[in-house]
Amino acid sequence: MVEWSQKDGDYVHKGLNFGKVHGRAHNIVRAERVVLNFMQWMGGITTQTKAMANAAHPALIFETTKTAPVLRLVDKWVV
């Protein structure tokens, strides 16, 4: 089980605790690497999108169709 302390769209920074994971240690450790990889992938897209949107202001930035084939929905969601 995951308890989130931040909402979707909130600004996060290095060192911020934004959630807690509860459960059996075996299950947590088994899923940890996959979850961290996804979070890093999504965080990178979000960071770059925010930087481009700030640089282009007042123009708007929309997502593109150039996404990772298997992660297409995830890539579009994080924009």
PDB file as gemmi writes it, atoms N, CA and C in Angstrom:
CRYST1    1.000    1.000    1.000  90.00  90.00  90.00 P 1                      
ATOM      1  N   MET A   1       0.839  -1.179   0.000  1.00  0.00           N  
ATOM      2  CA  MET A   1       0.000   0.000   0.000  1.00  0.00           C  
ATOM      3  C   MET A   1       0.885   1.244   0.000  1.00  0.00           C  
ATOM      4  N   VAL A   2       0.467   2.271  -0.712  1.00  0.00           N  
ATOM      5  CA  VAL A   2       1.218   3.523  -0.782  1.00  0.00           C  
ATOM      6  C   VAL A   2       0.347   4.655  -0.245  1.00  0.00           C  
ATOM      7  N   GLU A   3       0.917   5.446   0.634  1.00  0.00           N  
ATOM      8  CA  GLU A   3       0.266   6.665   1.139  1.00  0.00           C  
ATOM      9  C   GLU A   3       0.995   7.843   0.526  1.00  0.00           C  
ATOM     10  N   TRP A   4       0.298   8.634  -0.311  1.00  0.00           N  
ATOM     11  CA  TRP A   4       0.919   9.791  -0.942  1.00  0.00           C  
ATOM     12  C   TRP A   4       0.714  11.026  -0.076  1.00  0.00           C  
ATOM     13  N   SER A   5       1.760  11.824   0.105  1.00  0.00           N  
ATOM     14  CA  SER A   5       1.636  13.076   0.850  1.00  0.00           C  
ATOM     15  C   SER A   5       1.587  14.280  -0.088  1.00  0.00           C  
ATOM     16  N   GLN A   6       1.773  14.044  -1.388  1.00  0.00           N  
ATOM     17  CA  GLN A   6       1.663  15.099  -2.398  1.00  0.00           C  
ATOM     18  C   GLN A   6       0.590  14.674  -3.403  1.00  0.00           C  
ATOM     19  N   LYS A   7      -0.023  15.665  -4.047  1.00  0.00           N  
ATOM     20  CA  LYS A   7      -1.036  15.371  -5.058  1.00  0.00           C  
ATOM     21  C   LYS A   7      -0.411  15.420  -6.450  1.00  0.00           C  
ATOM     22  N   ASP A   8      -1.079  14.812  -7.408  1.00  0.00           N  
ATOM     23  CA  ASP A   8      -0.649  14.855  -8.798  1.00  0.00           C  
ATOM     24  C   ASP A   8      -0.556  16.311  -9.241  1.00  0.00           C  
ATOM     25  N   GLY A   9       0.581  16.680  -9.804  1.00  0.00           N  
ATOM     26  CA  GLY A   9       0.783  18.047 -10.276  1.00  0.00           C  
ATOM     27  C   GLY A   9       1.502  18.947  -9.291  1.00  0.00           C  
ATOM     28  N   ASP A  10       1.652  18.523  -8.036  1.00  0.00           N  
ATOM     29  CA  ASP A  10       2.382  19.330  -7.052  1.00  0.00           C  
ATOM     30  C   ASP A  10       3.862  19.382  -7.410  1.00  0.00           C  
ATOM     31  N   TYR A  11       4.503  20.494  -7.095  1.00  0.00           N  
ATOM     32  CA  TYR A  11       5.937  20.642  -7.310  1.00  0.00           C  
ATOM     33  C   TYR A  11       6.676  19.833  -6.248  1.00  0.00           C  
ATOM     34  N   VAL A  12       7.649  19.051  -6.658  1.00  0.00           N  
ATOM     35  CA  VAL A  12       8.487  18.301  -5.725  1.00  0.00           C  
ATOM     36  C   VAL A  12       9.941  18.677  -5.962  1.00  0.00           C  
ATOM     37  N   HIS A  13      10.756  18.525  -4.957  1.00  0.00           N  
ATOM     38  CA  HIS A  13      12.172  18.876  -5.058  1.00  0.00           C  
ATOM     39  C   HIS A  13      13.010  17.785  -4.412  1.00  0.00           C  
ATOM     40  N   LYS A  14      14.283  17.845  -4.678  1.00  0.00           N  
ATOM     41  CA  LYS A  14      15.217  16.854  -4.148  1.00  0.00           C  
ATOM     42  C   LYS A  14      15.100  16.790  -2.626  1.00  0.00           C  
ATOM     43  N   GLY A  15      15.008  15.591  -2.101  1.00  0.00           N  
ATOM     44  CA  GLY A  15      14.950  15.384  -0.659  1.00  0.00           C  
ATOM     45  C   GLY A  15      13.548  15.364  -0.077  1.00  0.00           C  
ATOM     46  N   LEU A  16      12.536  15.695  -0.874  1.00  0.00           N  
ATOM     47  CA  LEU A  16      11.158  15.726  -0.378  1.00  0.00           C  
ATOM     48  C   LEU A  16      10.612  14.304  -0.250  1.00  0.00           C  
ATOM     49  N   ASN A  17      10.060  13.973   0.901  1.00  0.00           N  
ATOM     50  CA  ASN A  17       9.357  12.705   1.083  1.00  0.00           C  
ATOM     51  C   ASN A  17       7.929  12.919   0.608  1.00  0.00           C  
ATOM     52  N   PHE A  18       7.533  12.216  -0.443  1.00  0.00           N  
ATOM     53  CA  PHE A  18       6.201  12.446  -1.000  1.00  0.00           C  
ATOM     54  C   PHE A  18       5.280  11.247  -0.854  1.00  0.00           C  
ATOM     55  N   GLY A  19       5.747  10.208  -0.173  1.00  0.00           N  
ATOM     56  CA  GLY A  19       4.891   9.060   0.065  1.00  0.00           C  
ATOM     57  C   GLY A  19       5.557   8.023   0.948  1.00  0.00           C  
ATOM     58  N   LYS A  20       4.741   7.102   1.443  1.00  0.00           N  
ATOM     59  CA  LYS A  20       5.236   5.996   2.259  1.00  0.00           C  
ATOM     60  C   LYS A  20       4.679   4.703   1.697  1.00  0.00           C  
ATOM     61  N   VAL A  21       5.512   3.675   1.729  1.00  0.00           N  
ATOM     62  CA  VAL A  21       5.113   2.352   1.246  1.00  0.00           C  
ATOM     63  C   VAL A  21       4.978   1.422   2.441  1.00  0.00           C  
ATOM     64  N   HIS A  22       3.869   0.695   2.483  1.00  0.00           N  
ATOM     65  CA  HIS A  22       3.626  -0.269   3.550  1.00  0.00           C  
ATOM     66  C   HIS A  22       3.387  -1.640   2.920  1.00  0.00           C  
ATOM     67  N   GLY A  23       3.886  -2.669   3.559  1.00  0.00           N  
ATOM     68  CA  GLY A  23       3.651  -4.017   3.067  1.00  0.00           C  
ATOM     69  C   GLY A  23       4.762  -4.950   3.485  1.00  0.00           C  
ATOM     70  N   ARG A  24       4.740  -6.155   2.939  1.00  0.00           N  
ATOM     71  CA  ARG A  24       5.775  -7.135   3.232  1.00  0.00           C  
ATOM     72  C   ARG A  24       7.080  -6.697   2.570  1.00  0.00           C  
ATOM     73  N   ALA A  25       8.175  -6.798   3.297  1.00  0.00           N  
ATOM     74  CA  ALA A  25       9.475  -6.366   2.798  1.00  0.00           C  
ATOM     75  C   ALA A  25       9.821  -7.047   1.476  1.00  0.00           C  
ATOM     76  N   HIS A  26       9.541  -8.326   1.369  1.00  0.00           N  
ATOM     77  CA  HIS A  26       9.843  -9.072   0.143  1.00  0.00           C  
ATOM     78  C   HIS A  26       9.148  -8.453  -1.067  1.00  0.00           C  
ATOM     79  N   ASN A  27       7.870  -8.132  -0.937  1.00  0.00           N  
ATOM     80  CA  ASN A  27       7.109  -7.545  -2.044  1.00  0.00           C  
ATOM     81  C   ASN A  27       7.588  -6.137  -2.377  1.00  0.00           C  
ATOM     82  N   ILE A  28       7.931  -5.366  -1.366  1.00  0.00           N  
ATOM     83  CA  ILE A  28       8.412  -3.997  -1.590  1.00  0.00           C  
ATOM     84  C   ILE A  28       9.735  -4.028  -2.341  1.00  0.00           C  
ATOM     85  N   VAL A  29      10.671  -4.847  -1.877  1.00  0.00           N  
ATOM     86  CA  VAL A  29      11.993  -4.922  -2.513  1.00  0.00           C  
ATOM     87  C   VAL A  29      11.869  -5.437  -3.948  1.00  0.00           C  
ATOM     88  N   ARG A  30      10.985  -6.369  -4.175  1.00  0.00           N  
ATOM     89  CA  ARG A  30      10.803  -6.939  -5.512  1.00  0.00           C  
ATOM     90  C   ARG A  30      10.290  -5.893  -6.512  1.00  0.00           C  
ATOM     91  N   ALA A  31       9.431  -5.001  -6.069  1.00  0.00           N  
ATOM     92  CA  ALA A  31       8.846  -3.992  -6.961  1.00  0.00           C  
ATOM     93  C   ALA A  31       9.635  -2.688  -6.997  1.00  0.00           C  
ATOM     94  N   GLU A  32      10.543  -2.496  -6.060  1.00  0.00           N  
ATOM     95  CA  GLU A  32      11.227  -1.209  -5.897  1.00  0.00           C  
ATOM     96  C   GLU A  32      11.922  -0.725  -7.166  1.00  0.00           C  
ATOM     97  N   ARG A  33      12.730  -1.548  -7.797  1.00  0.00           N  
ATOM     98  CA  ARG A  33      13.517  -1.116  -8.960  1.00  0.00           C  
ATOM     99  C   ARG A  33      12.633  -0.702 -10.117  1.00  0.00           C  
ATOM    100  N   VAL A  34      11.574  -1.457 -10.379  1.00  0.00           N  
ATOM    101  CA  VAL A  34      10.663  -1.118 -11.471  1.00  0.00           C  
ATOM    102  C   VAL A  34       9.986   0.219 -11.199  1.00  0.00           C  
ATOM    103  N   VAL A  35       9.509   0.401  -9.985  1.00  0.00           N  
ATOM    104  CA  VAL A  35       8.835   1.648  -9.615  1.00  0.00           C  
ATOM    105  C   VAL A  35       9.796   2.831  -9.714  1.00  0.00           C  
ATOM    106  N   LEU A  36      11.009   2.679  -9.206  1.00  0.00           N  
ATOM    107  CA  LEU A  36      11.985   3.771  -9.281  1.00  0.00           C  
ATOM    108  C   LEU A  36      12.336   4.110 -10.726  1.00  0.00           C  
ATOM    109  N   ASN A  37      12.482   3.114 -11.584  1.00  0.00           N  
ATOM    110  CA  ASN A  37      12.773   3.373 -12.993  1.00  0.00           C  
ATOM    111  C   ASN A  37      11.651   4.166 -13.658  1.00  0.00           C  
ATOM    112  N   PHE A  38      10.401   3.783 -13.408  1.00  0.00           N  
ATOM    113  CA  PHE A  38       9.268   4.524 -13.962  1.00  0.00           C  
ATOM    114  C   PHE A  38       9.228   5.954 -13.440  1.00  0.00           C  
ATOM    115  N   MET A  39       9.449   6.114 -12.143  1.00  0.00           N  
ATOM    116  CA  MET A  39       9.403   7.462 -11.564  1.00  0.00           C  
ATOM    117  C   MET A  39      10.509   8.344 -12.137  1.00  0.00           C  
ATOM    118  N   GLN A  40      11.695   7.795 -12.351  1.00  0.00           N  
ATOM    119  CA  GLN A  40      12.784   8.565 -12.936  1.00  0.00           C  
ATOM    120  C   GLN A  40      12.462   8.926 -14.382  1.00  0.00           C  
ATOM    121  N   TRP A  41      11.916   7.991 -15.141  1.00  0.00           N  
ATOM    122  CA  TRP A  41      11.536   8.242 -16.527  1.00  0.00           C  
ATOM    123  C   TRP A  41      10.497   9.364 -16.592  1.00  0.00           C  
ATOM    124  N   MET A  42       9.451   9.244 -15.784  1.00  0.00           N  
ATOM    125  CA  MET A  42       8.383  10.244 -15.793  1.00  0.00           C  
ATOM    126  C   MET A  42       8.869  11.592 -15.270  1.00  0.00           C  
ATOM    127  N   GLY A  43       9.720  11.570 -14.242  1.00  0.00           N  
ATOM    128  CA  GLY A  43      10.257  12.816 -13.695  1.00  0.00           C  
ATOM    129  C   GLY A  43      11.112  13.553 -14.705  1.00  0.00           C  
ATOM    130  N   GLY A  44      11.894  12.822 -15.502  1.00  0.00           N  
ATOM    131  CA  GLY A  44      12.715  13.445 -16.533  1.00  0.00           C  
ATOM    132  C   GLY A  44      11.871  14.117 -17.597  1.00  0.00           C  
ATOM    133  N   ILE A  45      10.811  13.445 -18.042  1.00  0.00           N  
ATOM    134  CA  ILE A  45       9.914  14.030 -19.037  1.00  0.00           C  
ATOM    135  C   ILE A  45       9.239  15.273 -18.473  1.00  0.00           C  
ATOM    136  N   THR A  46       8.762  15.172 -17.247  1.00  0.00           N  
ATOM    137  CA  THR A  46       8.077  16.299 -16.616  1.00  0.00           C  
ATOM    138  C   THR A  46       9.002  17.493 -16.455  1.00  0.00           C  
ATOM    139  N   THR A  47      10.228  17.258 -16.016  1.00  0.00           N  
ATOM    140  CA  THR A  47      11.190  18.340 -15.811  1.00  0.00           C  
ATOM    141  C   THR A  47      11.502  19.050 -17.126  1.00  0.00           C  
ATOM    142  N   GLN A  48      11.747  18.273 -18.183  1.00  0.00           N  
ATOM    143  CA  GLN A  48      12.057  18.874 -19.482  1.00  0.00           C  
ATOM    144  C   GLN A  48      10.853  19.622 -20.057  1.00  0.00           C  
ATOM    145  N   THR A  49       9.654  19.067 -19.899  1.00  0.00           N  
ATOM    146  CA  THR A  49       8.442  19.727 -20.389  1.00  0.00           C  
ATOM    147  C   THR A  49       8.226  21.047 -19.672  1.00  0.00           C  
ATOM    148  N   LYS A  50       8.410  21.059 -18.360  1.00  0.00           N  
ATOM    149  CA  LYS A  50       8.241  22.294 -17.576  1.00  0.00           C  
ATOM    150  C   LYS A  50       9.246  23.355 -18.009  1.00  0.00           C  
ATOM    151  N   ALA A  51      10.506  22.950 -18.237  1.00  0.00           N  
ATOM    152  CA  ALA A  51      11.539  23.897 -18.676  1.00  0.00           C  
ATOM    153  C   ALA A  51      11.184  24.488 -20.039  1.00  0.00           C  
ATOM    154  N   MET A  52      10.719  23.647 -20.969  1.00  0.00           N  
ATOM    155  CA  MET A  52      10.344  24.143 -22.297  1.00  0.00           C  
ATOM    156  C   MET A  52       9.117  25.047 -22.227  1.00  0.00           C  
ATOM    157  N   ALA A  53       8.149  24.667 -21.398  1.00  0.00           N  
ATOM    158  CA  ALA A  53       6.937  25.483 -21.257  1.00  0.00           C  
ATOM    159  C   ALA A  53       7.277  26.844 -20.662  1.00  0.00           C  
ATOM    160  N   ASN A  54       8.167  26.884 -19.680  1.00  0.00           N  
ATOM    161  CA  ASN A  54       8.584  28.165 -19.094  1.00  0.00           C  
ATOM    162  C   ASN A  54       9.320  29.020 -20.118  1.00  0.00           C  
ATOM    163  N   ALA A  55      10.191  28.397 -20.921  1.00  0.00           N  
ATOM    164  CA  ALA A  55      10.957  29.137 -21.922  1.00  0.00           C  
ATOM    165  C   ALA A  55      10.063  29.666 -23.040  1.00  0.00           C  
ATOM    166  N   ALA A  56       8.991  28.955 -23.348  1.00  0.00           N  
ATOM    167  CA  ALA A  56       8.114  29.339 -24.457  1.00  0.00           C  
ATOM    168  C   ALA A  56       6.984  30.275 -24.031  1.00  0.00           C  
ATOM    169  N   HIS A  57       6.848  30.529 -22.764  1.00  0.00           N  
ATOM    170  CA  HIS A  57       5.741  31.356 -22.256  1.00  0.00           C  
ATOM    171  C   HIS A  57       5.697  32.688 -22.992  1.00  0.00           C  
ATOM    172  N   PRO A  58       4.577  33.151 -23.458  1.00  0.00           N  
ATOM    173  CA  PRO A  58       3.194  32.751 -23.185  1.00  0.00           C  
ATOM    174  C   PRO A  58       2.646  31.685 -24.134  1.00  0.00           C  
ATOM    175  N   ALA A  59       3.452  31.166 -25.039  1.00  0.00           N  
ATOM    176  CA  ALA A  59       2.974  30.089 -25.914  1.00  0.00           C  
ATOM    177  C   ALA A  59       2.698  28.844 -25.080  1.00  0.00           C  
ATOM    178  N   LEU A  60       1.873  27.955 -25.586  1.00  0.00           N  
ATOM    179  CA  LEU A  60       1.543  26.718 -24.891  1.00  0.00           C  
ATOM    180  C   LEU A  60       2.287  25.549 -25.522  1.00  0.00           C  
ATOM    181  N   ILE A  61       2.670  24.583 -24.708  1.00  0.00           N  
ATOM    182  CA  ILE A  61       3.338  23.372 -25.176  1.00  0.00           C  
ATOM    183  C   ILE A  61       2.346  22.209 -25.042  1.00  0.00           C  
ATOM    184  N   PHE A  62       2.190  21.441 -26.118  1.00  0.00           N  
ATOM    185  CA  PHE A  62       1.335  20.261 -26.101  1.00  0.00           C  
ATOM    186  C   PHE A  62       2.196  19.030 -26.328  1.00  0.00           C  
ATOM    187  N   GLU A  63       1.708  17.863 -25.886  1.00  0.00           N  
ATOM    188  CA  GLU A  63       2.491  16.639 -26.049  1.00  0.00           C  
ATOM    189  C   GLU A  63       2.612  16.280 -27.520  1.00  0.00           C  
ATOM    190  N   THR A  64       3.606  15.491 -27.808  1.00  0.00           N  
ATOM    191  CA  THR A  64       3.887  15.062 -29.172  1.00  0.00           C  
ATOM    192  C   THR A  64       3.541  13.589 -29.343  1.00  0.00           C  
ATOM    193  N   THR A  65       3.541  13.141 -30.555  1.00  0.00           N  
ATOM    194  CA  THR A  65       3.309  11.718 -30.805  1.00  0.00           C  
ATOM    195  C   THR A  65       4.607  10.933 -30.723  1.00  0.00           C  
ATOM    196  N   LYS A  66       5.734  11.601 -30.547  1.00  0.00           N  
ATOM    197  CA  LYS A  66       7.028  10.918 -30.466  1.00  0.00           C  
ATOM    198  C   LYS A  66       7.236  10.446 -29.030  1.00  0.00           C  
ATOM    199  N   THR A  67       6.836   9.222 -28.775  1.00  0.00           N  
ATOM    200  CA  THR A  67       6.923   8.645 -27.442  1.00  0.00           C  
ATOM    201  C   THR A  67       7.570   7.270 -27.529  1.00  0.00           C  
ATOM    202  N   ALA A  68       7.944   6.736 -26.392  1.00  0.00           N  
ATOM    203  CA  ALA A  68       8.478   5.373 -26.338  1.00  0.00           C  
ATOM    204  C   ALA A  68       7.339   4.403 -26.649  1.00  0.00           C  
ATOM    205  N   PRO A  69       7.526   3.459 -27.568  1.00  0.00           N  
ATOM    206  CA  PRO A  69       6.426   2.597 -28.016  1.00  0.00           C  
ATOM    207  C   PRO A  69       5.629   1.918 -26.910  1.00  0.00           C  
ATOM    208  N   VAL A  70       6.270   1.316 -25.950  1.00  0.00           N  
ATOM    209  CA  VAL A  70       5.548   0.595 -24.904  1.00  0.00           C  
ATOM    210  C   VAL A  70       5.015   1.545 -23.834  1.00  0.00           C  
ATOM    211  N   LEU A  71       5.633   2.704 -23.701  1.00  0.00           N  
ATOM    212  CA  LEU A  71       5.275   3.656 -22.640  1.00  0.00           C  
ATOM    213  C   LEU A  71       4.462   4.835 -23.157  1.00  0.00           C  
ATOM    214  N   ARG A  72       3.815   4.695 -24.293  1.00  0.00           N  
ATOM    215  CA  ARG A  72       3.118   5.812 -24.939  1.00  0.00           C  
ATOM    216  C   ARG A  72       2.120   6.504 -24.001  1.00  0.00           C  
ATOM    217  N   LEU A  73       1.269   5.742 -23.326  1.00  0.00           N  
ATOM    218  CA  LEU A  73       0.269   6.356 -22.441  1.00  0.00           C  
ATOM    219  C   LEU A  73       0.919   7.038 -21.241  1.00  0.00           C  
ATOM    220  N   VAL A  74       1.949   6.412 -20.688  1.00  0.00           N  
ATOM    221  CA  VAL A  74       2.659   6.999 -19.543  1.00  0.00           C  
ATOM    222  C   VAL A  74       3.326   8.307 -19.965  1.00  0.00           C  
ATOM    223  N   ASP A  75       3.993   8.301 -21.119  1.00  0.00           N  
ATOM    224  CA  ASP A  75       4.675   9.500 -21.603  1.00  0.00           C  
ATOM    225  C   ASP A  75       3.701  10.655 -21.792  1.00  0.00           C  
ATOM    226  N   LYS A  76       2.531  10.386 -22.362  1.00  0.00           N  
ATOM    227  CA  LYS A  76       1.548  11.435 -22.567  1.00  0.00           C  
ATOM    228  C   LYS A  76       0.933  11.901 -21.248  1.00  0.00           C  
ATOM    229  N   TRP A  77       0.770  10.988 -20.306  1.00  0.00           N  
ATOM    230  CA  TRP A  77       0.166  11.329 -19.017  1.00  0.00           C  
ATOM    231  C   TRP A  77       1.043  12.315 -18.230  1.00  0.00           C  
ATOM    232  N   VAL A  78       2.360  12.146 -18.264  1.00  0.00           N  
ATOM    233  CA  VAL A  78       3.229  12.993 -17.454  1.00  0.00           C  
ATOM    234  C   VAL A  78       3.404  14.384 -18.008  1.00  0.00           C  
ATOM    235  N   VAL A  79       3.049  14.592 -19.280  1.00  0.00           N  
ATOM    236  CA  VAL A  79       3.135  15.925 -19.860  1.00  0.00           C  
ATOM    237  C   VAL A  79       1.982  16.734 -19.306  1.00  0.00           C  
TER     238      VAL A  79                                                      
END                                                                             
